Amino acid sequence: MAQNLNLSTEENAALDRIDAELAGTSVTAGAVARTEALDLENLCKKYQAIRSSLQVLVNIVKKIPGIGGKIGTAFEFLMGLADIACPVNP
């Protein structure tokens, strides 16, 4: 699919960074519901490591005709929640 969107080198690199950082990570609603002690610190570290790449991903998603803007807005909302839960330390 990435080839069909004519992504830039920067956009492809951002997707590769997200994929590499999240490899082997399973944070689905079901997995979280079954976890008694969610390791928020680890999740925040992963989020902070990929936040800038996620913003690139949002911009890619917004290119999808018809639904991209709505999906991008939903991603931005979720990233806003993550920003509150995982503030970046100065």
N, C-alpha and C positions, 0 to 999 in steps of 0.2 A: 504493500500500500504506500509506503514512504516514497517509492519510485514514482508512483502515479501523481503524487502531490508536488513533485519537483522541488524537494526540500533543499535548502542550502547546506553547505558543509557544516556551518554552525548548528543548524537545526538537527542534522543527523548526529552530530557529536553530542548534543544535549540528550537526544533519545538514547544514545549508547551509554552515557553517564548514568541516566536513570536506570536503565536495564542492568548495568553492572552493579550499581549500589543496591538494588533491590533483589538481585539474584538470590534465590533461596529463602526470601522473606515472604511469609504468608500472613497478611493482616486483613483477613476477611471478617465480616460481621460474626460469622459462626465461630471462627477461631478466637476472636476477642471475647465472645460470650462464654466460651469454655475456659478461658484463662482466668484463674483466680487473682493472680497478681500481675497485671499488665505492666510491662517494663516501659513506662512512659519515657524515661530518660533515653533508652536505646532508640525508641521510635522517634523522639525529637532529634536525636543526633542524625538519624537517617534522613529525616525531613529537611533539616538544616543543610545537609550535604547535597541534597538534590533540589532545593527550593528554586534556585535560579534556572535550573534546567526545566523544572516544572512550568515556570513562567514561559519559557520558550515553547513547551508543549502546548500550553494554552493558546499561544499565538498560532501554532500549527492547526489546532483543532478549529479555531475560528475561521480558517480558510475553507472548511467543509461547507459546500453550498447548502443553503436551506437551514440546517440544524446546527452548524458550527458555532454561531454566535450564542445560542442558548446553552449548548454544552460548555462553551468557554466561560460563560457567566456562572454556571454551576460549579465548575472547577475553581474559579476565582473565589466564590463563596466558601468552598471547602478549604481552600488555602488560607482564607481569612480566619477560619476557625482554628486551623493548625497554627497560624501565627500567634493567636491568643494562647493556645495550649503550650506552644513551644517558642517562647520569645527568644530572640537572638540576644545573647549577652554582649554588651559593648566591649 
